[in-house]
Amino acid sequence: MLQKRTFKVLTAIPKRDGGHWWMRCGAGHTNKDDSINVYLDVIPRDLKFTLRELDEEDYRRREAYRTAHGGEPGAPPPEGAPPSSDAPPF
């Protein structure tokens, strides 16, 4: 079985001082044929983006987030958890 790789999609945002700030703008995943699907949350103004494979630090941050927030983003809260404050108002 092939190892499924996960990518972060980044774009460079120019600063006033001439430098750049890297903004995460999506995710990417490999397929069985080793092609990559890219999912953009935003479209970079200059339409340029970079794919970087997730590293150990990214995996640690993701695991810490999941632990602190009760699992996968979008998953139902654990049994007996208080209602979320970001729930829709209806």
C-alpha positions, 0 to 999 in steps of 0.5 A: 500500500502506498503512503498517502502524503499530505501537503499544506498550500502556502502563498507569499503575501508581500509586506510593506518592508519588502519581505514576505509573509507565508499564508496557509491557503489550503491542503493537498493529498496524494492519490493512488496514482501519485497525483495530487489533489489541491483544495484551496480555501482562498485563491491567491491574488497572484495565482501562485502557491507552493505545496509543502509536505506536512512535517513533524511540527505540523503533525504535533500542532494538529494533534494538540488542536484535536486534543484541546478541541475534542477530536477532528474538526467538524466531528460531533463533540464528545458525550457530555461535552458542553455546547459549543459557542460557535454553533449557529444561532438557529 
